[in-house]
């Protein structure tokens, strides 16, 4: 009888509406906190769940002085990673805004030259392996992979594997 009396005296725990509201609010606040952290790091919430999106993934062959531009349209600020592997010769990687892409094309025409602005954190010169990352703001962007002009008579071709990831 003592066991029966002890179990009868112990009240059963019930989930009250107040507890459900408190735990639900706590879960909601944690979700908001994580979404905010992803947004500040440049990642979208969907990419945090599913992983990065390949915006470009291709192998190109470039002659000296030739380049290939990859256009990106970003509806919101986004973290971008650029991975380029080139062989046997080096390439330049340049990231420019749409308005600067026109100036870039003029700067690389014979006899004209010119100036253009680029994103230093997502650009590099004379690399055979490049792994760069940064956050690009909303808008149109171009990632240009270019084989620099090095010789006067005989140009060397090079192969480049280009992979651009968006988070």
Secondary structure as UniProt FT lines:
FT   HELIX           2..9
FT   HELIX           17..40
FT   TURN            41..42
FT   HELIX           45..50
FT   STRAND          53..62
FT   TURN            64..65
FT   STRAND          67..74
FT   STRAND          78..87
FT   STRAND          91..97
FT   HELIX           98..107
FT   TURN            110..112
FT   HELIX           120..122
FT   STRAND          124..127
FT   STRAND          129..136
FT   STRAND          139..146
FT   STRAND          158..166
//
